[in-house]
């Protein structure tokens, strides 16, 4: 094993070389990029965030589980759809929740089986719990941002222990042999500090600059004026990481150490030392109560309770129950949500409840005498939207029949030769692999204004809509039409058409 110290440049080059060798992070980086893009966007932020989360079944389950956990009990009733979670908790909060979960998930999937790697990952997750509790105690609205910052505060340490375990062993040996602290030994052997490595990795991943600025150690100091937002997050992240290390190692002087840390940082965080100690204790209990979340974060591709959600096989066994819960979500926000939010919730309910390959909402543009796809979830839905457009003048096909009669139509076998002439060309050209599909018309004052479409591809197991599912679908349709009438949007679109 080469024991020669590395320069900063060589350390970073070696690190990325090891990452490429593993090949575990390209897909993960893409998802993180999509989450950040959704958080930054000005238009359709809520829908884009929902779409991004729903593209990953494991992430969907984790976001819903966390949104329904004890730490969010203040929001009351259960949250059954990502769309509602985004409405209730906000785009920023859901974005940070998803970002934190995906970062930890990606790193855990890329990690080795070494005890050091597992221990560092567990500390990072625990630091997130501590940060959330302290942030709540400080009455900040940036709790989830604090969680992400705190979990990533040890990003440099995580990356080195995961990808450079041989070099990390040299750092530990250097510290023991020369009786210097870990920070000095790291700089001596790797050419730069762990926090600098963390910032370099964060930049490479394209994380927000506001987050990157917090990835630095903030030693305790007297505070003359309130800290900037970045400094406050850096201080909280430093405290959370130090407390997580002490709790994880369960040192004999644990309580004295926690009390000392609370006293050192309380003024910087705008809290009493007793409040910090109480928050750390609450985080420890919360992590134990939510142990299923912590443990499953360590498992790649965990679907949790996905047995009740759409999987690769298609329609879930309890589809009627899932649809009913989604309708309950929809009814609960009828007075507070706008028409775009309601449509997103309705579409997600249909998509998740029936395990469709795709679910797409079409709207009618009277000025152009056309129906066009407004929003969609599922396989290739976003890419398909610009191609899904047809004239509103009546033609003898299944879509115009459903709209003219204002009744749901379900086509069980779209491949039936005797049925082909009832399928429009735009549909056959855009969706050649569909086995079955549903058209759920939406009307206002007896005028069709759009419809919800859902399909099962040939890759899914054959399925059909059962009688038990018709009731929830009809109720969902009624709620959406009532909302559209109330919002006086009979002939106009539900929002900006995706470009």
C-alpha positions as CSV (number, residue, x, y, z in Angstrom):
1,X,0.0,0.0,0.0
2,X,1.4,3.4,-1.0
3,X,1.9,5.5,2.1
4,X,3.1,8.6,0.3
5,X,1.1,11.7,1.2
6,X,-1.1,13.1,-1.6
7,X,-1.5,16.6,-2.9
8,X,-5.0,18.1,-2.9
9,X,-5.3,17.6,-6.7
10,X,-4.2,14.0,-6.6
11,X,-6.6,13.2,-3.8
12,X,-9.6,14.7,-5.8
13,X,-8.5,12.8,-8.9
14,X,-8.1,9.6,-7.0
15,X,-11.5,10.1,-5.4
16,X,-13.4,10.5,-8.7
17,X,-11.5,7.7,-10.2
18,X,-12.8,5.4,-7.5
19,X,-16.3,6.8,-7.9
20,X,-16.2,5.9,-11.6
21,X,-14.9,2.5,-10.9
22,X,-17.9,1.8,-8.7
23,X,-20.4,3.1,-11.3
24,X,-23.0,3.6,-8.6
25,X,-23.7,7.3,-8.8
26,X,-24.6,8.4,-12.3
27,X,-28.4,7.6,-11.9
28,X,-28.3,9.0,-8.4
29,X,-26.7,12.3,-9.6
30,X,-29.4,12.6,-12.2
31,X,-32.2,12.3,-9.7
32,X,-30.5,14.8,-7.4
33,X,-30.2,17.2,-10.3
34,X,-33.9,16.9,-11.1
35,X,-34.8,17.6,-7.4
36,X,-32.6,20.7,-7.4
37,X,-34.0,21.8,-10.7
38,X,-37.6,21.5,-9.4
39,X,-36.7,23.5,-6.3
40,X,-35.2,26.3,-8.4
41,X,-37.9,26.5,-11.0
42,X,-40.4,29.3,-11.0
43,X,-43.1,27.7,-13.1
44,X,-45.0,24.5,-12.2
45,X,-42.7,24.0,-9.2
46,X,-45.2,21.9,-7.3
47,X,-46.0,19.6,-10.2
48,X,-42.3,19.3,-11.2
49,X,-41.4,18.3,-7.7
50,X,-44.2,15.7,-7.6
51,X,-43.2,14.3,-10.9
52,X,-39.6,14.0,-9.8
53,X,-40.4,12.2,-6.7
54,X,-42.9,9.8,-8.4
55,X,-40.3,8.8,-10.9
56,X,-38.6,6.9,-8.2
57,X,-40.9,4.4,-6.4
58,X,-38.6,4.0,-3.5
59,X,-38.2,7.7,-3.0
60,X,-42.0,8.1,-3.3
61,X,-42.6,5.7,-0.4
62,X,-39.9,7.3,1.8
63,X,-41.2,10.8,1.3
64,X,-44.8,9.7,2.1
65,X,-43.6,7.7,5.1
66,X,-41.6,10.6,6.4
67,X,-44.4,13.1,5.7
68,X,-46.7,10.9,7.8
69,X,-44.2,10.3,10.7
70,X,-44.5,11.8,14.2
71,X,-42.3,14.7,13.3
72,X,-44.9,16.0,10.9
73,X,-48.0,15.2,13.1
74,X,-48.7,18.9,13.4
75,X,-50.2,18.7,9.9
76,X,-52.9,16.3,11.2
77,X,-54.5,13.8,8.9
78,X,-52.6,11.3,6.8
79,X,-50.9,12.3,3.6
80,X,-51.6,9.8,0.9
81,X,-50.2,11.5,-2.2
82,X,-46.9,13.3,-3.0
83,X,-49.0,16.1,-4.5
84,X,-50.7,16.7,-1.1
85,X,-47.3,16.5,0.7
86,X,-46.0,19.2,-1.6
87,X,-49.1,21.4,-0.9
88,X,-49.0,20.9,2.8
89,X,-45.3,20.9,3.5
90,X,-44.2,23.1,0.6
91,X,-42.0,22.6,-2.4
92,X,-38.8,23.6,-0.5
93,X,-39.4,21.2,2.4
94,X,-40.3,18.3,0.1
95,X,-37.3,19.1,-2.1
96,X,-35.0,19.0,0.9
97,X,-36.6,15.8,2.2
98,X,-36.2,14.2,-1.1
99,X,-32.6,15.5,-1.5
100,X,-31.6,14.3,1.9
101,X,-33.1,10.8,1.4
102,X,-31.6,10.4,-2.1
103,X,-28.2,11.6,-1.0
104,X,-28.0,9.2,1.8
105,X,-29.6,6.4,-0.3
106,X,-27.1,7.0,-3.1
107,X,-24.1,7.0,-0.7
108,X,-25.3,3.9,1.1
109,X,-25.7,2.1,-2.2
110,X,-22.2,3.1,-3.2
111,X,-20.6,2.3,0.2
112,X,-18.4,-0.6,1.0
113,X,-19.1,-3.1,3.7
114,X,-16.5,-1.6,6.0
115,X,-17.5,-0.8,9.6
116,X,-16.1,2.7,9.1
117,X,-18.3,3.5,6.2
118,X,-21.5,2.2,7.9
119,X,-20.7,4.1,11.1
120,X,-20.2,7.4,9.2
121,X,-23.4,6.9,7.4
122,X,-25.3,6.2,10.6
123,X,-23.8,9.3,12.1
124,X,-24.9,11.4,9.1
125,X,-28.5,10.2,9.4
126,X,-28.5,10.8,13.1
127,X,-27.1,14.3,12.6
128,X,-30.1,15.0,10.4
129,X,-32.5,14.0,13.1
130,X,-30.8,16.3,15.6
131,X,-30.7,19.2,13.2
132,X,-34.5,18.9,12.6
133,X,-35.3,18.9,16.3
134,X,-33.0,21.9,17.0
135,X,-34.4,23.8,14.0
136,X,-38.0,23.2,15.3
137,X,-36.9,24.4,18.7
138,X,-35.6,27.6,17.1
139,X,-39.0,28.0,15.2
140,X,-37.3,28.1,11.9
141,X,-39.1,27.4,8.7
142,X,-35.9,25.9,7.2
143,X,-35.9,22.6,9.1
144,X,-35.5,20.4,6.1
145,X,-32.7,22.6,4.7
146,X,-31.0,22.2,8.1
147,X,-31.4,18.4,7.8
148,X,-29.7,18.2,4.4
149,X,-26.9,20.6,5.5
150,X,-26.3,18.5,8.6
151,X,-26.3,15.2,6.9
152,X,-23.9,16.5,4.3
153,X,-21.7,18.3,6.8
154,X,-19.6,15.1,7.0
155,X,-19.8,14.6,3.2
156,X,-16.0,14.7,2.9
157,X,-15.6,12.1,5.6
158,X,-18.3,10.0,4.0
159,X,-16.6,10.1,0.6
160,X,-13.2,9.3,2.0
161,X,-14.3,6.4,4.1
162,X,-16.5,5.0,1.3
163,X,-14.1,5.4,-1.7
164,X,-10.6,5.8,-0.2
165,X,-10.7,3.4,2.8
166,X,-7.0,2.7,2.3
167,X,-6.1,6.4,2.6
168,X,-8.4,6.9,5.5
169,X,-6.5,4.1,7.4
170,X,-3.3,6.0,6.7
171,X,-4.9,9.2,8.2
172,X,-5.8,7.3,11.3
173,X,-2.3,5.8,11.6
174,X,-0.7,9.2,11.1
175,X,-2.8,10.6,13.9
176,X,-1.8,7.9,16.3
177,X,1.9,7.8,15.3
178,X,2.5,11.6,15.5
179,X,-0.1,12.4,18.2
180,X,-1.9,15.0,16.1
181,X,-5.6,15.5,15.8
182,X,-7.5,14.0,12.9
183,X,-7.8,17.3,11.0
184,X,-4.0,17.8,10.9
185,X,-3.4,14.2,9.9
186,X,-6.0,14.5,7.1
187,X,-4.3,17.6,5.6
188,X,-0.9,16.0,6.0
189,X,-1.9,12.8,4.1
190,X,-4.5,14.1,1.7
191,X,-3.4,17.6,1.1
192,X,-6.7,19.2,2.1
193,X,-9.3,19.0,4.9
194,X,-12.4,16.8,4.9
195,X,-14.6,19.9,4.7
196,X,-12.8,21.0,1.6
197,X,-13.3,17.5,0.0
198,X,-17.0,17.8,0.9
199,X,-17.3,21.1,-0.9
200,X,-15.5,19.8,-3.9
201,X,-17.9,16.9,-4.2
202,X,-20.9,19.1,-3.7
203,X,-19.8,21.4,-6.5
204,X,-19.2,18.4,-8.8
205,X,-22.8,17.2,-8.1
206,X,-24.1,20.7,-8.8
207,X,-25.7,21.2,-5.4
208,X,-27.0,24.7,-4.6
209,X,-24.3,27.2,-3.6
210,X,-26.2,28.1,-0.5
211,X,-25.9,24.5,0.7
212,X,-22.2,24.3,-0.3
213,X,-21.4,27.4,1.8
214,X,-22.6,25.5,4.9
215,X,-20.2,22.6,4.5
216,X,-17.6,24.0,6.8
217,X,-16.8,23.6,10.5
218,X,-18.1,26.5,12.6
219,X,-16.3,26.6,15.9
220,X,-18.2,28.1,18.9
221,X,-17.7,31.8,19.3
222,X,-19.3,34.7,21.1
223,X,-22.1,36.3,19.1
224,X,-22.4,40.1,18.9
225,X,-25.0,40.1,16.2
226,X,-27.4,37.4,14.8
227,X,-25.6,35.0,12.4
228,X,-26.3,35.1,8.7
229,X,-28.4,32.3,7.4
230,X,-25.4,30.4,6.0
231,X,-23.4,30.8,9.3
232,X,-26.5,29.7,11.3
233,X,-26.8,26.5,9.2
234,X,-23.0,25.9,9.4
235,X,-23.2,26.2,13.2
236,X,-26.2,23.9,13.5
237,X,-24.6,21.4,11.1
238,X,-21.4,21.4,13.1
239,X,-23.2,21.0,16.4
240,X,-25.4,18.2,15.0
241,X,-22.5,16.3,13.6
242,X,-20.6,16.5,16.9
243,X,-23.6,15.4,18.9
244,X,-24.3,12.5,16.5
245,X,-20.7,11.3,16.9
246,X,-20.9,11.4,20.6
247,X,-24.3,9.6,20.6
248,X,-23.2,7.0,18.1
249,X,-20.0,6.2,20.0
250,X,-21.8,6.2,23.3
251,X,-18.8,7.5,25.1
252,X,-18.6,7.3,28.9
253,X,-18.6,11.1,29.2
254,X,-21.6,11.4,26.9
255,X,-23.9,13.6,29.0
256,X,-21.2,15.9,30.0
257,X,-20.0,16.2,26.4
258,X,-23.6,16.9,25.1
259,X,-24.1,19.5,27.8
260,X,-20.8,21.2,26.9
261,X,-21.7,21.3,23.2
262,X,-25.1,22.7,24.0
263,X,-23.5,25.4,26.1
264,X,-21.0,26.2,23.4
265,X,-23.5,26.6,20.6
266,X,-26.8,27.7,22.2
267,X,-26.0,31.4,21.9
268,X,-25.1,31.1,18.3
269,X,-28.3,29.3,17.5
270,X,-30.5,31.7,19.5
271,X,-31.5,29.1,22.1
272,X,-31.0,28.3,25.7
273,X,-28.6,25.4,26.4
274,X,-31.4,23.5,28.0
275,X,-33.4,23.8,24.8
276,X,-30.5,22.4,22.8
277,X,-30.1,19.4,25.2
278,X,-33.9,18.8,25.1
279,X,-33.8,18.8,21.3
280,X,-30.9,16.4,21.1
281,X,-32.7,14.0,23.5
282,X,-35.9,14.3,21.4
283,X,-33.9,13.5,18.3
284,X,-32.5,10.4,19.9
285,X,-35.9,9.2,20.8
286,X,-37.3,10.2,17.4
287,X,-34.6,8.3,15.6
288,X,-35.5,5.2,17.7
289,X,-39.2,5.6,17.0
290,X,-38.5,6.1,13.3
291,X,-36.0,3.2,13.4
292,X,-37.7,1.7,10.3
293,X,-36.8,4.8,8.4
294,X,-33.2,4.9,9.5
295,X,-32.6,1.3,8.8
296,X,-34.3,1.2,5.5
297,X,-32.3,4.2,4.4
298,X,-29.3,1.9,4.6
299,X,-30.9,-0.5,2.0
300,X,-30.8,0.3,-1.7
301,X,-34.0,0.2,-3.6
302,X,-36.1,-0.2,-0.5
303,X,-39.8,0.0,-1.4
304,X,-41.1,-0.1,2.2
305,X,-44.8,-0.5,2.1
306,X,-44.9,-0.7,-1.7
307,X,-47.1,-3.7,-1.6
308,X,-50.0,-1.3,-1.5
309,X,-48.6,0.9,-4.3
310,X,-48.1,0.3,-8.0
311,X,-45.1,-1.9,-8.9
312,X,-43.6,-3.1,-12.1
313,X,-46.4,-5.8,-12.3
314,X,-49.1,-3.1,-12.6
315,X,-52.3,-2.7,-10.7
316,X,-52.0,-3.1,-6.9
317,X,-54.3,-5.5,-5.1
318,X,-56.0,-2.8,-3.0
319,X,-56.6,-0.4,-5.8
320,X,-60.0,0.7,-4.6
321,X,-58.6,1.5,-1.1
322,X,-55.8,3.6,-2.6
323,X,-58.2,5.5,-4.8
324,X,-60.5,6.1,-1.9
325,X,-57.6,7.5,0.2
326,X,-56.6,9.8,-2.7
327,X,-60.2,11.0,-2.9
328,X,-60.1,11.8,0.8
329,X,-56.9,13.8,0.2
330,X,-58.6,15.7,-2.6
331,X,-61.7,16.5,-0.6
332,X,-59.6,17.8,2.2
333,X,-57.9,20.5,0.2
334,X,-60.8,21.5,-2.0
335,X,-61.2,24.9,-0.4
336,X,-57.5,25.8,-0.1
337,X,-55.8,24.3,-3.3
338,X,-55.9,25.9,-6.7
339,X,-57.1,24.1,-9.8
340,X,-53.6,23.0,-10.9
341,X,-52.9,21.5,-7.5
342,X,-56.2,19.7,-7.4
343,X,-55.6,18.3,-10.9
344,X,-52.1,17.1,-9.9
345,X,-53.6,15.3,-6.9
346,X,-56.4,13.7,-8.9
347,X,-54.0,12.6,-11.6
348,X,-51.5,11.1,-9.1
349,X,-54.4,9.3,-7.3
350,X,-55.4,7.6,-10.6
351,X,-51.8,6.9,-11.5
352,X,-50.8,5.4,-8.1
353,X,-54.2,3.8,-7.3
354,X,-54.5,1.8,-10.5
355,X,-50.8,1.3,-11.1
356,X,-51.0,2.7,-14.6
357,X,-48.0,2.9,-16.9
358,X,-49.0,6.5,-17.5
359,X,-51.7,9.0,-16.4
360,X,-52.3,12.1,-18.4
361,X,-54.6,15.1,-18.0
362,X,-56.0,16.6,-21.2
363,X,-57.5,20.1,-21.4
364,X,-59.7,21.7,-24.1
365,X,-58.6,24.9,-25.7
366,X,-61.7,26.4,-27.3
367,X,-59.9,29.1,-29.1
368,X,-57.8,26.6,-31.0
369,X,-60.5,23.9,-31.1
370,X,-58.2,21.3,-29.7
371,X,-57.5,19.0,-26.8
372,X,-53.9,18.8,-25.6
373,X,-52.0,17.0,-22.8
374,X,-51.6,19.3,-19.9
375,X,-49.7,17.2,-17.4
376,X,-48.7,13.6,-16.9
377,X,-47.1,11.0,-14.7
378,X,-45.4,7.8,-15.6
379,X,-43.2,6.2,-18.3
380,X,-42.1,8.8,-20.8
381,X,-45.1,11.0,-20.1
382,X,-43.3,14.3,-20.1
383,X,-41.7,13.6,-23.5
384,X,-45.1,12.5,-24.9
385,X,-47.0,15.6,-23.9
386,X,-46.2,17.8,-27.0
387,X,-47.4,15.0,-29.3
388,X,-50.7,14.3,-27.6
389,X,-53.1,16.8,-29.3
390,X,-56.2,16.4,-31.4
391,X,-59.1,18.5,-32.7
392,X,-62.3,18.9,-30.7
393,X,-64.6,18.4,-33.7
394,X,-66.4,15.1,-33.3
395,X,-64.9,12.1,-34.9
396,X,-66.1,8.5,-34.5
397,X,-63.5,7.3,-32.1
398,X,-63.4,6.2,-28.4
399,X,-62.2,9.5,-27.0
400,X,-64.9,11.7,-28.7
401,X,-67.5,9.1,-27.7
402,X,-66.5,9.3,-24.0
403,X,-66.5,13.1,-24.1
404,X,-69.8,13.3,-26.0
405,X,-71.6,10.9,-23.6
406,X,-69.9,12.2,-20.4
407,X,-69.2,8.6,-19.3
408,X,-66.0,6.8,-18.4
409,X,-64.8,4.4,-21.0
410,X,-62.4,1.5,-20.3
411,X,-60.8,-0.4,-23.2
412,X,-59.5,-3.7,-22.0
413,X,-57.9,-4.8,-25.2
414,X,-56.7,-2.0,-27.5
415,X,-55.0,-4.6,-29.7
416,X,-58.2,-6.2,-30.7
417,X,-58.3,-6.1,-34.6
418,X,-62.0,-5.3,-34.5
419,X,-61.5,-2.3,-32.3
420,X,-58.6,-0.7,-34.2
421,X,-60.8,1.6,-36.3
422,X,-62.2,3.2,-33.2
423,X,-58.7,4.4,-32.1
424,X,-57.5,7.7,-33.5
425,X,-54.3,8.0,-35.4
426,X,-52.6,10.4,-32.9
427,X,-53.1,7.8,-30.2
428,X,-51.9,4.8,-32.2
429,X,-48.7,6.7,-33.4
430,X,-47.9,8.0,-29.9
431,X,-48.8,5.0,-27.7
432,X,-48.2,1.9,-29.8
433,X,-47.4,-0.4,-26.8
434,X,-50.6,0.2,-24.8
435,X,-52.7,-2.9,-23.9
436,X,-55.6,-1.2,-22.0
437,X,-56.7,2.3,-21.2
438,X,-59.3,4.5,-19.5
439,X,-60.9,7.8,-20.5
440,X,-62.5,9.8,-17.6
441,X,-64.3,12.8,-19.1
442,X,-64.6,16.1,-17.3
443,X,-67.5,18.5,-18.1
444,X,-68.7,21.8,-16.8
445,X,-72.2,22.9,-17.5
446,X,-72.6,19.9,-19.8
447,X,-69.6,21.1,-21.9
448,X,-66.5,18.8,-22.1
449,X,-63.5,20.7,-20.9
450,X,-61.0,17.8,-20.7
451,X,-60.4,14.3,-19.5
452,X,-58.1,12.1,-17.4
453,X,-56.4,9.3,-19.3
454,X,-54.6,6.3,-17.9
455,X,-53.1,3.2,-19.5
456,X,-51.4,-0.1,-18.9
457,X,-48.6,-1.1,-21.3
458,X,-48.0,-4.5,-22.7
459,X,-45.1,-4.8,-20.2
460,X,-47.7,-4.7,-17.3
461,X,-49.8,-7.7,-16.3
462,X,-53.2,-7.6,-17.9
463,X,-55.8,-5.8,-15.7
464,X,-59.1,-4.1,-15.8
465,X,-61.1,-1.6,-13.8
466,X,-63.3,-3.4,-11.3
467,X,-66.7,-2.3,-10.1
468,X,-65.3,-1.4,-6.6
469,X,-63.0,1.1,-8.3
470,X,-65.7,2.8,-10.4
471,X,-67.2,4.5,-7.3
472,X,-64.0,6.3,-6.2
473,X,-63.2,7.3,-9.8
474,X,-66.6,8.8,-10.2
475,X,-66.3,10.7,-6.9
476,X,-62.8,11.9,-8.0
477,X,-64.3,13.1,-11.3
478,X,-67.1,14.9,-9.5
479,X,-64.8,16.7,-7.2
480,X,-62.5,17.9,-10.1
481,X,-65.5,19.1,-12.1
482,X,-66.9,20.9,-9.1
483,X,-63.5,22.6,-8.5
484,X,-63.3,23.6,-12.2
485,X,-66.8,25.1,-12.1
486,X,-66.0,27.0,-8.9
487,X,-62.8,28.4,-10.4
488,X,-64.7,29.5,-13.5
489,X,-62.1,27.8,-15.7
490,X,-64.6,26.0,-17.9
491,X,-63.0,26.7,-21.3
492,X,-59.5,27.6,-20.3
493,X,-56.4,25.6,-19.4
494,X,-55.6,24.4,-15.9
495,X,-52.2,26.1,-16.1
496,X,-49.2,26.7,-18.3
497,X,-48.7,23.9,-20.7
498,X,-45.3,22.2,-20.2
499,X,-42.9,23.2,-22.9
